[in-house]
Amino acid sequence: MEISTQETQFKGSDGQALDAFLAYPKDQEKHPGVIVIHEIWGLNDQIRGVAKRIAGEGFVTVAPQLFTRYKHVLTERNIESAMRRIWSIPPSKRNDQETIKKAMEGMTENERKVVELLFSQRQKLQETMVKDLLACKDFLNSFERVKKDVLGVTGFCMGGGLAFQLATIWPFKATVVFYGSNPTPLESIANISGELMCLYAGEDEGINAGIPIAVEALLKHKKSFEIKVYKGAQHAFFNETRPSYNEEAAKDAWERLKSFFKRHLV
């Protein structure tokens, strides 16, 4: 299906203009809408590509740049540099504030600013991003080419966790989580009203530690969900620009995502 694309802006939770990428079928019909939430790298060409692929299947997609407020610090280059430092820390220690603080001593000023925002101030950033995503939902829902309230959301890594969180706040009809963390508090899973699919990498210890309690909560609250764990795949297996890309897992996940949205966004 042929699509049109455009760089656009929407009003964030406080009225500030936030950047976004919009893609939609060229026909004049109304289509379901899907929010595509980026990884820790921000809105880049890889995420734009995902938004375009989903749009080509008959959806209106919007991929917000959740780092617009911090665009002079949270550039892809700065994030890449800072994350190399973080990856030198054992996975079990990456959420330990004292370990992070010690690692920051040897960082450049820009690297420290990135780590402060993404790790030291993560809860505050998370709250802001959730509010901005709800504003993005309103923007998408009001777009003239979208079937009102027929919305889905998907996200990757950081964006996967945000997608999971959003599903507990607003009644998205379909949510696809790629290797994302559980919503907080976990009991908010009780609020999910739409369909849920979670796709995980087999070799992703930090994220996968949360799968059993998520499943327990989903079963407890009688939610409709699907889970797939790709044996041997690593975190970020869907991102073709990263060393962890796994073609077999990515192709299967893509087919699952397409089928899931086409079944539930009607």
Backbone bond lengths (Angstrom), bond angles and torsions (degrees), N, CA, C in turn:
res aa  C-N    CA-C-N  psi(-1)  N-CA   C-N-CA  omega(-1)  CA-C   N-CA-C  phi
1 M - - - 1.458 - - 1.528 109.64 -
2 E 1.341 116.62 129.72 1.463 120.12 179.04 1.521 110.46 -70.89
3 I 1.337 114.84 143.19 1.464 118.99 -177.49 1.526 111.31 -128.85
4 S 1.310 114.78 160.37 1.463 122.96 170.41 1.523 107.78 -112.00
5 T 1.327 116.43 148.48 1.463 120.28 179.01 1.517 109.88 -134.22
6 Q 1.306 115.71 155.49 1.457 119.72 175.56 1.524 111.06 -160.65
7 E 1.318 115.11 146.29 1.457 120.59 169.49 1.522 106.26 -81.50
8 T 1.307 116.86 135.78 1.457 120.27 -175.45 1.519 110.20 -144.08
9 Q 1.296 116.42 -174.64 1.460 122.41 175.22 1.526 109.16 -140.50
10 F 1.307 115.42 155.40 1.461 121.16 173.20 1.523 107.84 -138.21
11 K 1.310 115.98 161.93 1.462 120.05 179.74 1.525 110.09 -82.02
12 G 1.337 115.52 122.95 1.450 120.24 177.15 1.515 111.62 -70.22
13 S 1.310 116.02 -174.50 1.461 120.86 -174.46 1.522 113.22 -62.59
14 D 1.338 116.86 -25.09 1.464 120.77 179.45 1.522 112.62 -107.15
15 G 1.334 116.24 10.97 1.456 120.54 179.03 1.510 114.89 92.82
16 Q 1.335 117.73 -7.75 1.464 120.30 178.85 1.523 110.22 -69.58
17 A 1.326 116.46 140.91 1.459 121.12 178.56 1.525 109.94 -72.52
18 L 1.316 116.61 125.39 1.455 122.43 179.26 1.525 109.52 -116.76
19 D 1.319 116.06 141.66 1.459 121.51 -177.92 1.530 111.28 -75.11
20 A 1.320 115.65 151.72 1.464 120.69 177.85 1.522 109.41 -159.08
21 F 1.330 114.60 161.85 1.467 122.42 176.47 1.520 107.69 -117.00
22 L 1.327 115.83 130.05 1.459 121.95 -176.59 1.524 109.54 -117.40
23 A 1.323 116.92 135.52 1.468 121.71 176.78 1.524 108.79 -139.93
24 Y 1.342 116.01 139.30 1.466 119.10 -176.47 1.530 109.90 -158.69
25 P 1.342 117.18 155.15 1.463 121.05 178.73 1.527 111.35 -60.26
26 K 1.340 115.90 147.49 1.466 120.71 -177.52 1.519 113.38 -74.88
27 D 1.330 117.08 -17.39 1.465 117.67 179.80 1.531 109.65 -65.24
28 Q 1.282 116.30 174.72 1.466 120.80 -176.93 1.527 112.63 -100.12
29 E 1.328 116.20 14.55 1.463 120.50 -179.01 1.532 111.01 -82.90
30 K 1.320 115.37 162.50 1.458 120.33 171.69 1.528 109.01 -88.08
31 H 1.323 116.11 143.24 1.464 121.43 -176.85 1.528 110.38 -133.71
32 P 1.333 117.02 158.58 1.468 119.33 172.51 1.527 110.17 -61.62
33 G 1.312 116.15 154.85 1.458 121.07 179.89 1.522 111.78 -108.86
34 V 1.331 115.78 148.31 1.468 121.41 178.84 1.529 109.49 -136.45
35 I 1.319 116.33 128.14 1.462 121.48 171.88 1.524 108.05 -88.92
36 V 1.326 116.73 131.64 1.467 122.90 179.02 1.530 107.60 -113.04
37 I 1.326 116.94 114.83 1.465 121.43 -172.92 1.527 110.58 -103.65
38 H 1.315 114.70 126.50 1.463 121.22 -173.44 1.530 113.97 -72.70
39 E 1.325 113.41 166.47 1.459 122.13 174.17 1.527 109.56 -77.54
40 I 1.308 115.90 -168.03 1.454 122.01 -178.89 1.528 112.01 -67.22
41 W 1.337 117.39 -13.11 1.467 121.49 -179.22 1.521 112.23 -79.40
42 G 1.309 118.21 -8.96 1.457 120.56 -177.86 1.525 111.49 86.64
43 L 1.317 115.78 -175.89 1.467 121.20 178.98 1.519 108.84 -74.27
44 N 1.326 116.17 111.63 1.465 121.31 -179.86 1.528 109.30 -130.67
45 D 1.322 116.08 -176.23 1.465 119.80 -176.16 1.526 112.23 -65.54
46 Q 1.324 117.47 -29.37 1.459 119.42 178.65 1.531 110.55 -64.82
47 I 1.326 116.75 -44.09 1.469 120.57 178.71 1.528 110.47 -69.81
48 R 1.324 116.67 -37.39 1.473 118.76 174.27 1.530 109.95 -58.63
49 G 1.319 115.87 -39.03 1.462 120.04 178.37 1.516 112.39 -62.53
50 V 1.321 117.08 -40.81 1.463 120.96 177.16 1.525 110.15 -63.17
51 A 1.334 116.01 -44.01 1.470 120.25 179.31 1.527 110.79 -61.04
52 K 1.322 116.86 -39.85 1.469 120.78 179.34 1.530 111.26 -67.49
53 R 1.317 116.76 -40.47 1.467 119.79 179.81 1.528 110.93 -63.40
54 I 1.321 116.49 -42.49 1.466 119.79 179.05 1.526 110.39 -66.95
55 A 1.335 116.67 -40.72 1.471 120.37 177.81 1.519 110.77 -60.34
56 G 1.330 116.45 -36.81 1.455 121.10 179.60 1.516 113.71 -65.04
57 E 1.324 116.19 -14.47 1.467 121.29 177.66 1.522 112.41 -93.63
58 G 1.354 116.37 2.64 1.460 119.23 175.52 1.517 115.34 106.23
59 F 1.328 116.06 30.53 1.462 120.69 179.61 1.524 110.38 -127.90
60 V 1.322 115.80 153.97 1.466 120.78 169.97 1.521 106.41 -92.99
61 T 1.327 117.29 122.04 1.457 120.11 -177.04 1.518 111.29 -116.76
62 V 1.312 114.86 145.05 1.460 120.69 172.40 1.524 107.59 -131.37
63 A 1.330 115.17 131.08 1.464 121.65 177.42 1.524 107.99 -117.22
64 P 1.325 118.22 102.36 1.461 120.79 -177.58 1.523 112.24 -77.44
65 Q 1.328 115.90 148.41 1.460 121.10 171.41 1.527 106.60 -92.68
66 L 1.320 115.76 96.88 1.459 120.34 -175.23 1.520 113.03 -72.84
67 F 1.329 116.20 -8.03 1.462 120.35 179.42 1.529 112.60 -100.43
68 T 1.335 117.57 11.96 1.464 120.49 -178.48 1.526 111.39 -53.82
69 R 1.309 117.11 -39.69 1.468 121.38 -178.22 1.530 112.02 -63.11
70 Y 1.320 115.88 -23.75 1.469 120.72 -174.49 1.533 110.91 -122.16
71 K 1.341 116.56 29.83 1.464 120.29 -168.37 1.521 114.24 -63.82
72 H 1.334 118.46 -21.64 1.462 119.64 179.08 1.526 111.67 -80.26
73 V 1.318 116.69 -17.95 1.464 121.49 178.71 1.521 110.99 -105.22
74 L 1.338 116.34 -49.20 1.460 120.84 -175.97 1.522 111.56 -86.92
75 T 1.333 115.14 61.46 1.459 120.25 171.54 1.526 107.89 -85.18
76 E 1.317 116.39 158.20 1.464 119.18 -179.06 1.529 110.77 -60.74
77 R 1.319 116.66 -37.33 1.470 120.55 179.93 1.526 111.36 -65.22
78 N 1.338 116.55 -46.06 1.467 120.14 179.16 1.523 111.63 -63.78
79 I 1.336 115.73 -41.07 1.466 119.69 -179.67 1.522 110.26 -64.93
80 E 1.328 116.82 -43.80 1.468 121.40 179.41 1.524 110.35 -58.28
81 S 1.321 116.21 -45.47 1.467 120.98 -179.48 1.524 111.55 -63.35
82 A 1.331 116.26 -45.44 1.466 120.23 -179.59 1.525 111.71 -66.68
83 M 1.323 116.93 -38.53 1.461 120.19 -177.38 1.521 112.01 -68.69
84 R 1.323 117.66 -28.60 1.466 119.27 174.92 1.525 109.66 -60.51
85 R 1.329 115.77 -37.05 1.465 120.46 177.47 1.530 110.37 -67.85
86 I 1.321 115.70 -43.94 1.466 120.11 -178.77 1.523 110.86 -64.34
87 W 1.331 116.70 -39.57 1.464 120.29 -178.81 1.527 112.65 -66.72
88 S 1.323 116.96 -15.88 1.463 119.50 176.61 1.531 110.94 -76.66
89 I 1.335 116.67 -11.31 1.466 122.61 177.58 1.528 108.67 -88.38
90 P 1.332 118.96 136.82 1.470 120.36 177.07 1.530 110.63 -54.87
91 P 1.331 118.27 139.57 1.468 121.89 -176.95 1.527 114.14 -49.98
92 S 1.325 116.54 -37.32 1.463 119.99 -177.53 1.523 113.17 -69.22
93 K 1.346 116.21 -14.42 1.471 120.56 -176.56 1.529 113.07 -106.24
94 R 1.319 117.78 -2.41 1.467 120.26 -171.45 1.523 114.23 -71.12
95 N 1.305 117.43 -15.25 1.464 120.34 176.17 1.522 112.25 -104.40
96 D 1.326 115.79 5.73 1.458 120.95 178.74 1.526 109.44 -86.44
97 Q 1.326 116.61 116.63 1.464 120.86 -173.10 1.524 112.69 -62.83
98 E 1.321 118.25 -35.92 1.467 120.26 179.49 1.521 111.03 -67.22
99 T 1.326 116.35 -39.74 1.466 120.49 177.82 1.524 110.48 -65.16
100 I 1.330 116.58 -42.86 1.463 121.24 177.94 1.527 110.30 -62.27
101 K 1.315 116.10 -44.31 1.470 121.13 -178.99 1.520 111.18 -60.27
102 K 1.313 116.56 -41.81 1.463 120.83 179.18 1.523 111.02 -66.00
103 A 1.322 116.35 -40.88 1.466 120.68 179.78 1.522 111.51 -64.48
104 M 1.320 116.85 -31.70 1.462 121.64 -177.94 1.526 112.82 -68.34
105 E 1.327 117.05 -20.04 1.463 120.61 -177.84 1.525 112.23 -60.60
106 G 1.313 117.14 -30.74 1.460 120.08 -178.71 1.518 114.25 -99.18
107 M 1.333 117.46 11.63 1.464 121.47 -176.18 1.523 112.25 -93.17
108 T 1.325 115.11 159.81 1.458 120.65 172.35 1.529 108.57 -73.57
109 E 1.320 116.53 169.20 1.466 120.25 -179.62 1.527 111.35 -60.01
110 N 1.336 116.86 -45.02 1.466 119.91 -179.98 1.524 111.93 -64.45
111 E 1.338 115.87 -40.02 1.463 119.30 178.32 1.527 110.80 -62.94
112 R 1.321 116.53 -41.38 1.468 120.23 178.95 1.526 111.24 -62.88
113 K 1.329 116.29 -41.64 1.466 120.00 179.74 1.526 111.05 -62.79
114 V 1.328 115.98 -40.46 1.464 120.32 178.60 1.525 110.38 -62.57
115 V 1.324 116.31 -47.94 1.466 120.79 -178.30 1.526 111.04 -64.77
116 E 1.325 116.96 -38.43 1.465 120.08 177.76 1.527 110.86 -59.73
117 L 1.330 116.47 -44.74 1.463 120.24 -178.58 1.525 112.37 -70.50
118 L 1.336 116.16 -46.44 1.459 120.24 -171.83 1.523 114.13 -84.26
119 F 1.327 117.01 -20.69 1.464 119.65 -177.31 1.531 112.48 -123.14
120 S 1.328 117.50 -59.66 1.468 119.74 -176.61 1.521 111.84 -63.00
121 Q 1.346 117.01 -36.58 1.467 121.56 -179.11 1.529 111.30 -109.82
122 R 1.314 116.14 28.79 1.463 121.44 -172.16 1.530 112.89 -60.02
123 Q 1.319 117.26 -41.26 1.466 118.91 -178.07 1.524 111.34 -63.09
124 K 1.328 115.92 -43.94 1.465 120.13 178.97 1.524 110.49 -63.84
125 L 1.339 116.05 -43.71 1.464 120.39 178.53 1.521 110.42 -62.15
126 Q 1.332 116.03 -43.33 1.466 121.20 -179.91 1.526 110.93 -58.61
127 E 1.318 116.63 -44.85 1.462 120.62 -179.69 1.523 111.20 -62.43
128 T 1.333 116.14 -40.82 1.466 120.36 178.55 1.521 110.81 -65.49
129 M 1.334 116.69 -43.32 1.461 120.25 -178.72 1.527 111.32 -64.27
130 V 1.321 117.44 -39.83 1.469 120.28 178.49 1.524 110.29 -62.30
131 K 1.322 116.71 -44.56 1.469 120.34 178.33 1.530 110.88 -61.97
132 D 1.334 116.09 -41.70 1.466 119.54 179.85 1.525 111.41 -68.15
133 L 1.325 117.04 -34.11 1.464 120.02 177.56 1.524 111.45 -68.05
134 L 1.309 117.31 -34.82 1.468 119.73 175.30 1.524 110.46 -66.71
135 A 1.333 116.53 -35.19 1.466 120.20 174.55 1.526 110.32 -67.62
136 C 1.332 116.31 -37.07 1.466 121.09 177.06 1.527 110.12 -65.11
137 K 1.321 116.24 -37.82 1.468 120.96 176.03 1.521 110.65 -59.27
138 D 1.318 116.68 -43.08 1.465 120.53 178.84 1.529 110.79 -64.39
139 F 1.328 115.82 -39.89 1.469 121.19 177.61 1.528 110.47 -60.82
140 L 1.316 116.60 -48.09 1.463 121.05 -179.65 1.521 110.75 -64.91
141 N 1.306 116.86 -42.41 1.462 121.86 -176.58 1.526 112.03 -65.37
142 S 1.331 116.33 -25.72 1.466 120.40 -178.89 1.527 112.69 -92.89
143 F 1.337 116.98 -6.09 1.466 120.58 179.95 1.525 109.26 -66.13
144 E 1.314 116.34 134.59 1.472 121.32 -171.44 1.521 114.11 -61.95
145 R 1.317 117.98 -20.24 1.466 120.86 -177.63 1.533 112.85 -93.91
146 V 1.319 116.82 2.89 1.466 121.03 -175.51 1.528 111.34 -103.00
147 K 1.339 115.77 137.22 1.461 121.18 170.82 1.527 107.71 -70.38
148 K 1.286 116.79 114.53 1.461 121.32 -173.64 1.530 112.35 -55.75
149 D 1.315 114.39 130.27 1.466 124.39 176.98 1.519 114.13 68.93
150 V 1.331 117.73 5.95 1.467 120.30 174.41 1.528 106.38 -99.36
151 L 1.325 114.82 79.79 1.458 120.81 -171.05 1.522 112.14 -124.11
152 G 1.330 114.16 145.90 1.453 121.92 172.88 1.513 109.38 -126.60
153 V 1.308 115.95 171.22 1.464 120.55 178.36 1.521 108.85 -148.01
154 T 1.320 115.90 142.37 1.456 121.13 173.28 1.513 108.54 -140.91
155 G 1.322 115.90 154.86 1.456 119.86 -179.96 1.514 110.76 -159.08
156 F 1.314 114.98 162.99 1.455 122.01 -172.40 1.526 110.51 -126.59
157 C 1.329 116.23 129.90 1.467 121.71 178.47 1.532 109.06 57.65
158 M 1.317 119.18 -116.53 1.463 121.03 175.12 1.523 110.33 -52.36
159 G 1.328 116.29 -43.44 1.459 121.32 179.32 1.514 113.04 -66.77
160 G 1.335 116.52 -28.50 1.459 119.82 176.40 1.515 111.55 -66.41
161 G 1.338 115.49 -42.68 1.454 119.72 176.40 1.516 111.87 -63.50
162 L 1.333 115.86 -38.96 1.466 120.04 178.27 1.530 111.14 -66.31
163 A 1.335 116.90 -39.03 1.469 120.35 177.47 1.528 110.49 -62.24
164 F 1.328 116.14 -43.88 1.467 121.60 178.30 1.534 109.54 -60.00
165 Q 1.335 115.90 -44.03 1.466 120.51 179.65 1.527 111.11 -63.35
166 L 1.335 116.54 -43.96 1.467 120.60 -178.95 1.522 111.87 -60.07
167 A 1.329 115.79 -36.76 1.469 119.88 -178.95 1.524 112.11 -63.10
168 T 1.335 116.73 -20.60 1.467 120.15 178.72 1.528 111.96 -88.20
169 I 1.339 116.53 -7.45 1.468 121.03 -174.02 1.525 112.60 -109.27
170 W 1.339 116.29 -38.97 1.471 120.90 -177.85 1.523 108.23 -130.09
171 P 1.334 118.92 146.47 1.467 121.37 -173.83 1.533 114.95 -77.98
172 F 1.334 116.13 65.26 1.464 119.17 172.53 1.525 108.48 -61.33
173 K 1.326 116.00 140.14 1.460 119.44 -178.36 1.527 112.22 -75.05
174 A 1.333 116.87 -25.89 1.460 120.49 -179.33 1.525 109.50 -151.24
175 T 1.322 116.09 132.71 1.465 122.39 179.90 1.518 109.02 -129.37
176 V 1.342 116.39 129.38 1.462 121.49 176.64 1.526 108.43 -119.00
177 V 1.324 115.37 116.89 1.466 122.22 -177.56 1.523 109.27 -104.60
178 F 1.324 116.78 120.42 1.458 121.46 173.58 1.525 108.90 -100.12
179 Y 1.330 115.70 113.77 1.473 123.68 176.61 1.527 113.03 34.83
180 G 1.342 113.90 56.52 1.464 120.76 179.23 1.517 111.90 -110.51
181 S 1.318 116.09 157.42 1.459 121.32 179.37 1.526 110.93 -74.82
182 N 1.310 115.90 162.67 1.463 121.96 -179.79 1.527 111.40 -69.83
183 P 1.326 117.11 154.47 1.469 119.72 175.53 1.523 110.71 -69.92
184 T 1.322 115.34 157.19 1.459 120.41 176.21 1.526 110.06 -124.88
185 P 1.327 117.22 137.72 1.465 125.37 -9.75 1.525 110.93 -68.42
186 L 1.312 116.39 158.99 1.462 120.15 -176.86 1.523 111.80 -58.52
187 E 1.324 116.92 -33.31 1.463 120.82 -178.45 1.531 112.60 -66.03
188 S 1.350 116.85 -13.33 1.469 118.81 177.15 1.521 111.42 -66.03
189 I 1.336 117.00 -13.58 1.467 121.23 174.48 1.531 110.28 -55.63
190 A 1.318 116.69 -26.67 1.472 120.85 178.25 1.520 111.95 -59.46
191 N 1.333 116.79 -22.88 1.465 121.01 -176.46 1.526 113.69 -85.81
192 I 1.322 118.01 -8.89 1.466 120.54 -178.81 1.526 109.56 -66.89
193 S 1.328 116.14 128.79 1.469 119.38 -179.28 1.523 112.62 -115.60
194 G 1.337 117.32 -17.70 1.456 120.66 -178.59 1.519 112.49 -96.73
195 E 1.326 115.03 -172.79 1.460 121.72 178.75 1.530 109.67 -81.64
196 L 1.325 116.01 146.87 1.465 121.54 -176.23 1.523 110.48 -131.83
197 M 1.336 116.21 134.47 1.460 121.28 172.06 1.523 108.42 -132.23
198 C 1.330 116.20 128.47 1.464 121.84 179.87 1.522 109.49 -117.96
199 L 1.326 116.20 127.89 1.457 122.98 -178.38 1.525 108.91 -116.95
200 Y 1.322 116.42 122.06 1.459 121.38 -173.94 1.528 111.54 -122.77
201 A 1.331 114.84 156.54 1.462 121.73 173.72 1.522 108.65 -92.48
202 G 1.314 116.87 136.87 1.459 120.06 -178.72 1.513 113.41 -62.56
203 E 1.348 116.04 -34.83 1.465 121.05 -178.50 1.525 109.55 -100.67
204 D 1.308 116.72 66.85 1.473 122.00 -175.81 1.528 108.12 -146.62
205 E 1.324 114.65 69.43 1.464 121.93 -169.61 1.524 113.35 -54.93
206 G 1.322 117.16 -45.84 1.458 120.49 -175.48 1.517 112.96 -61.29
207 I 1.337 116.52 -47.70 1.467 121.16 179.96 1.524 111.09 -71.90
208 N 1.325 116.13 -43.48 1.464 119.84 -173.88 1.522 113.89 -67.55
209 A 1.328 116.46 -19.03 1.464 119.41 176.85 1.525 110.98 -61.75
210 G 1.335 116.34 -23.04 1.458 120.26 -179.13 1.518 114.66 -90.23
211 I 1.331 117.71 -6.32 1.468 119.98 -176.72 1.535 112.64 -62.63
212 P 1.337 119.40 -48.97 1.476 118.61 -176.35 1.525 113.91 -57.60
213 I 1.338 117.76 -42.66 1.471 118.52 -178.53 1.526 111.16 -72.76
214 A 1.344 116.55 -29.59 1.466 119.07 175.93 1.527 110.12 -66.50
215 V 1.328 116.19 -45.66 1.466 120.77 178.73 1.527 110.47 -61.31
216 E 1.322 116.23 -42.96 1.465 120.43 178.80 1.528 111.21 -58.56
217 A 1.340 115.72 -44.48 1.469 119.61 -179.83 1.526 111.42 -68.00
218 L 1.327 116.99 -39.82 1.461 120.91 179.63 1.528 111.22 -64.05
219 L 1.324 116.10 -40.95 1.465 120.10 177.70 1.525 111.15 -69.16
220 K 1.315 115.94 -41.60 1.466 120.86 179.85 1.524 111.22 -56.67
221 H 1.337 115.10 -41.19 1.464 119.46 -176.24 1.531 112.65 -96.86
222 K 1.351 115.30 10.87 1.464 121.90 173.42 1.533 112.42 56.23
223 K 1.333 115.23 47.54 1.458 120.56 178.86 1.529 110.64 -89.34
224 S 1.321 115.14 152.45 1.460 121.40 177.38 1.525 108.22 -90.40
225 F 1.332 116.85 118.12 1.466 118.74 -175.74 1.521 111.65 -151.63
226 E 1.323 114.19 158.65 1.462 122.80 174.30 1.523 107.87 -128.16
227 I 1.329 116.45 142.06 1.463 121.03 176.87 1.521 108.73 -133.26
228 K 1.323 115.25 136.06 1.456 121.33 176.10 1.527 108.36 -133.64
229 V 1.319 116.37 126.66 1.464 121.80 175.80 1.523 107.69 -112.26
230 Y 1.328 116.38 123.65 1.464 121.32 -177.20 1.527 110.18 -90.73
231 K 1.308 114.76 104.04 1.458 121.33 -177.76 1.529 110.60 -58.80
232 G 1.323 116.24 130.07 1.462 121.61 177.60 1.511 114.96 85.47
233 A 1.333 117.49 -14.38 1.470 120.71 -179.98 1.525 110.11 -80.60
234 Q 1.326 115.14 151.52 1.458 121.17 179.42 1.523 110.51 -105.05
235 H 1.329 115.30 165.03 1.460 121.74 176.48 1.527 109.28 -51.27
236 A 1.318 116.43 140.43 1.477 123.30 -179.89 1.527 112.11 70.09
237 F 1.326 117.14 29.85 1.468 120.29 -178.96 1.522 113.13 -64.02
238 F 1.336 117.78 -18.61 1.469 120.53 -176.84 1.525 112.56 -84.62
239 N 1.322 117.49 -15.97 1.469 122.14 -174.84 1.522 110.26 -87.48
240 E 1.326 116.25 107.02 1.466 121.29 -175.20 1.525 113.74 -69.24
241 T 1.317 118.23 -8.15 1.470 121.01 179.57 1.524 112.25 -95.56
242 R 1.325 118.20 -3.69 1.461 121.28 -177.11 1.523 110.95 -106.04
243 P 1.334 116.94 153.24 1.473 120.65 179.52 1.525 113.23 -59.90
244 S 1.321 117.48 -24.55 1.465 121.55 -177.37 1.528 113.27 -83.11
245 Y 1.329 117.39 1.62 1.474 120.72 -178.70 1.523 110.56 -56.31
246 N 1.328 115.30 133.12 1.457 122.00 178.81 1.524 107.60 -125.13
247 E 1.316 116.72 105.39 1.462 121.13 -172.43 1.522 112.69 -59.50
248 E 1.314 116.93 -44.24 1.467 120.03 -177.99 1.527 111.20 -63.24
249 A 1.331 116.16 -46.99 1.465 120.15 179.78 1.521 110.88 -65.68
250 A 1.337 116.44 -41.29 1.466 120.54 -178.28 1.526 111.27 -63.67
251 K 1.320 117.36 -41.42 1.463 120.72 179.87 1.526 110.88 -65.05
252 D 1.314 116.31 -42.96 1.461 119.25 179.17 1.529 110.57 -65.72
253 A 1.335 116.71 -42.05 1.468 120.70 179.79 1.526 110.86 -62.73
254 W 1.332 116.22 -38.35 1.464 120.18 178.89 1.526 111.03 -62.94
255 E 1.314 116.89 -44.13 1.462 120.41 178.87 1.527 110.75 -63.82
256 R 1.311 116.22 -38.80 1.461 120.00 178.32 1.525 111.17 -65.79
257 L 1.337 116.47 -43.46 1.465 120.51 179.31 1.523 110.73 -61.10
258 K 1.331 117.01 -48.25 1.470 120.76 179.85 1.524 110.92 -57.30
259 S 1.315 116.10 -49.89 1.462 120.46 -178.20 1.527 111.17 -62.08
260 F 1.318 116.27 -41.72 1.466 121.54 -177.75 1.520 111.08 -62.68
261 F 1.332 116.57 -48.97 1.463 119.73 -179.71 1.527 111.40 -66.42
262 K 1.316 117.68 -38.18 1.463 119.72 -178.58 1.530 111.84 -69.98
263 R 1.319 116.18 -28.50 1.469 119.73 178.07 1.525 112.53 -77.92
264 H 1.315 116.34 -35.81 1.466 119.26 -169.23 1.528 115.18 -108.91
265 L 1.316 117.68 -15.62 1.469 119.62 177.06 1.521 109.08 -100.79
266 V 1.304 115.03 77.47 1.469 120.71 -177.49 1.529 109.47 -130.63
